[in-house]
Amino acid sequence: MASIASSSSSSSVFAAFDKDGDGKVSASELRGCMAAALGEDVSEEEAAAILAMADTNGDGELDQEEFLRLADELTMQEPEEEEEKLRCLREAFEMYAADEEATTMTVITPASLRRMLGRLGTSPQQLGMEDCRAMICRFDLDGDGVLSFHEFRVMMLMA
């Protein structure tokens, strides 16, 4: 069951990078998504180098298998380290996703983000709902206006 969920979320990340829907990620698609996720421009040379490193069939683009292999290499750790990191990420996610009416939510909303940042010392006057929406938008891979755990994990791995 876990591998099905993992495979499904990996597919949605691949689809988010594959902007033209052709089943391949080009250097420009990789560059655009990395820039959106990191909040800064990635040079054409850097994107091309990353793509070349992972392009095992030599066609100049990443198919889903190559893309997932690259993602795995970037996050490769010992199983115990990976479990601990995932547990810590889950705890952090739940802190941001916590809703006052429910025990936990499955997503981080602009309101839950604002609430948590307020608890961390940011005053409501300093950070409005639009600011929170903009923060979420940078890492909202599926465009639904909220962050799932998978999107939160991608954000944290890129930080």
Backbone torsions as a table, in degrees:
resi	resn	phi	psi	omega
1	MET	NA	-43.9	-179.5
2	ALA	-62.2	-37.6	-179.9
3	SER	-68.5	-31.2	176.7
4	ILE	-66.9	-45.0	178.5
5	ALA	-64.2	-42.2	179.4
6	SER	-63.6	-43.7	179.3
7	SER	-63.9	-40.7	179.1
8	SER	-64.1	-44.6	-179.9
9	SER	-70.0	-35.3	176.4
10	SER	-63.5	-39.9	177.7
11	SER	-63.3	-38.1	-179.5
12	SER	-70.5	-33.3	175.8
13	VAL	-67.4	-44.7	177.8
14	PHE	-58.4	-45.5	-179.7
15	ALA	-62.4	-34.9	178.2
16	ALA	-66.9	-35.1	178.0
17	PHE	-77.0	-32.9	-178.8
18	ASP	-82.1	75.2	-172.7
19	LYS	-60.8	-36.3	-177.5
20	ASP	-90.5	-0.8	174.0
21	GLY	69.1	23.2	-178.2
22	ASP	-89.8	4.4	179.1
23	GLY	83.1	8.9	179.4
24	LYS	-137.5	149.8	175.5
25	VAL	-109.2	117.6	178.7
26	SER	-85.7	170.3	177.9
27	ALA	-61.0	-38.8	-179.3
28	SER	-70.4	-36.4	175.8
29	GLU	-66.3	-42.3	177.9
30	LEU	-61.5	-45.0	-179.8
31	ARG	-62.3	-46.3	-179.0
32	GLY	-62.2	-44.1	-179.7
33	CYS	-71.0	-36.9	177.8
34	MET	-66.2	-40.4	178.8
35	ALA	-63.8	-43.0	179.4
36	ALA	-64.4	-41.7	-177.6
37	ALA	-73.4	-38.5	-176.7
38	LEU	-88.4	-18.1	180.0
39	GLY	79.0	12.5	177.8
40	GLU	-147.2	155.0	-178.6
41	ASP	-68.5	140.4	173.1
42	VAL	-107.2	129.2	-176.5
43	SER	-65.5	157.8	176.9
44	GLU	-60.4	-37.1	-179.9
45	GLU	-65.0	-42.7	179.0
46	GLU	-64.0	-45.5	179.4
47	ALA	-62.9	-42.3	179.0
48	ALA	-64.4	-38.3	179.3
49	ALA	-66.3	-42.5	178.0
50	ILE	-63.3	-44.9	-180.0
51	LEU	-62.3	-46.2	-178.9
52	ALA	-60.9	-37.1	-179.9
53	MET	-63.0	-34.9	-174.6
54	ALA	-100.0	-12.1	-175.8
55	ASP	-79.5	86.3	-174.7
56	THR	-75.9	-25.3	-179.3
57	ASN	-93.4	-2.8	173.1
58	GLY	72.9	19.7	-179.1
59	ASP	-89.4	1.6	177.0
60	GLY	83.9	4.7	178.1
61	GLU	-141.2	163.3	178.5
62	LEU	-102.5	122.2	170.4
63	ASP	-81.9	177.3	-174.5
64	GLN	-60.9	-40.8	-179.3
65	GLU	-63.3	-44.6	178.5
66	GLU	-64.7	-40.9	179.5
67	PHE	-61.5	-46.4	-179.3
68	LEU	-67.3	-36.1	176.7
69	ARG	-63.9	-41.7	177.1
70	LEU	-61.6	-46.6	179.2
71	ALA	-60.2	-41.6	178.2
72	ASP	-63.1	-43.3	179.7
73	GLU	-63.0	-38.9	-179.0
74	LEU	-69.1	-24.8	-177.8
75	THR	-113.4	13.1	-177.1
76	MET	-63.8	126.3	177.1
77	GLN	-148.5	170.2	174.0
78	GLU	-63.4	146.8	-178.7
79	PRO	-54.1	-40.3	-179.5
80	GLU	-66.5	-42.5	178.7
81	GLU	-63.8	-41.8	-179.8
82	GLU	-63.7	-43.2	177.9
83	GLU	-60.6	-45.4	-179.8
84	GLU	-64.8	-42.7	179.0
85	LYS	-63.3	-43.8	179.0
86	LEU	-63.3	-40.6	178.1
87	ARG	-62.8	-44.0	178.8
88	CYS	-65.1	-41.5	177.6
89	LEU	-62.8	-41.1	179.4
90	ARG	-62.2	-43.4	179.3
91	GLU	-63.1	-44.2	178.8
92	ALA	-63.9	-43.3	178.9
93	PHE	-58.8	-45.8	-178.1
94	GLU	-64.4	-30.9	176.8
95	MET	-64.8	-43.6	-179.4
96	TYR	-75.3	-31.0	-176.7
97	ALA	-87.4	-9.4	-176.7
98	ALA	-58.2	135.3	178.9
99	ASP	-113.4	142.4	-177.5
100	GLU	-66.3	-27.9	-179.7
101	GLU	-85.5	-26.0	-177.5
102	ALA	-118.8	165.4	178.5
103	THR	-72.4	-43.4	174.8
104	THR	-149.5	159.7	174.1
105	MET	-116.3	171.2	178.3
106	THR	-99.5	0.6	-179.1
107	VAL	-142.0	159.6	171.9
108	ILE	-98.2	119.4	178.7
109	THR	-98.2	164.4	174.7
110	PRO	-56.0	-39.2	-179.5
111	ALA	-67.1	-42.8	-179.8
112	SER	-69.8	-33.6	175.8
113	LEU	-64.3	-46.2	-179.6
114	ARG	-62.4	-41.9	179.5
115	ARG	-60.9	-46.6	-178.1
116	MET	-67.9	-41.6	178.6
117	LEU	-64.1	-33.4	174.5
118	GLY	-63.4	-40.1	177.8
119	ARG	-65.9	-26.5	179.7
120	LEU	-87.2	0.6	173.9
121	GLY	114.0	-2.5	177.6
122	THR	-83.4	125.7	-179.0
123	SER	-77.6	149.2	179.5
124	PRO	-57.2	-27.9	178.7
125	GLN	-71.0	-28.7	-179.8
126	GLN	-78.5	-27.7	-173.1
127	LEU	-135.2	106.6	179.6
128	GLY	-89.5	174.4	179.2
129	MET	-61.5	-36.8	179.0
130	GLU	-63.7	-38.2	176.5
131	ASP	-61.7	-42.6	179.6
132	CYS	-66.0	-40.1	176.7
133	ARG	-61.7	-42.0	179.7
134	ALA	-64.4	-39.6	178.3
135	MET	-62.5	-44.6	-179.9
136	ILE	-66.5	-40.4	-177.2
137	CYS	-56.9	-34.6	-178.4
138	ARG	-60.4	-29.5	-175.9
139	PHE	-119.5	7.1	-179.3
140	ASP	-80.5	86.7	-173.0
141	LEU	-66.3	-30.7	-178.6
142	ASP	-99.9	2.0	173.7
143	GLY	71.0	22.1	-177.8
144	ASP	-91.2	2.5	175.8
145	GLY	85.2	2.8	178.8
146	VAL	-138.6	165.5	177.3
147	LEU	-106.4	122.7	171.8
148	SER	-80.1	171.3	177.7
149	PHE	-60.2	-41.1	-179.0
150	HIS	-61.3	-43.9	178.8
151	GLU	-65.5	-38.5	176.3
152	PHE	-61.9	-42.7	179.9
153	ARG	-63.3	-45.1	177.6
154	VAL	-59.1	-44.6	179.2
155	MET	-58.7	-46.8	-177.0
156	MET	-69.5	-33.3	177.9
157	LEU	-70.7	-27.3	179.9
158	MET	-85.1	-15.2	-178.0
159	ALA	-74.6	NA	NA
